[in-house]
């Protein structure tokens, strides 16, 4: 499913999940930040939504239930999370655990 077809609430869930991936090792690398902001731009988020994303890059976003991700978008969410986590050139054990949980969700 194309992420461009998502409604605004699902777009924010996707970017929130990307921020969760960036924070999963408790350290946001500049490359991870860049990938999240590029994704936010691609999703055509509003200025207020971009401000929310920027705040999530300074402090972790609120948790949400990944089971609320629409089934049609679960692969896209996983792909976005992996892209963010790999942006700094390393995958930490905490990130691996996050991916394992999300993979269970999409299977």
PEDAGI-V902147 format. One record per run of one state. SS is the DSSP state (helix for helix, strand for strand, loop for the rest). FROM is the first residue (numbers start at 1). TO is the last residue. Records with the same first field share a line. If there is no record, write none. Layout:
BEGIN
SS=FROM-TO ; FROM-TO
END
This chain:
BEGIN
loop=1-2 ; 6-7 ; 24-29 ; 43-46 ; 57-65 ; 69-70 ; 87-92 ; 107-107
helix=3-5 ; 8-23 ; 30-42 ; 47-56 ; 66-68 ; 71-86 ; 93-106
END
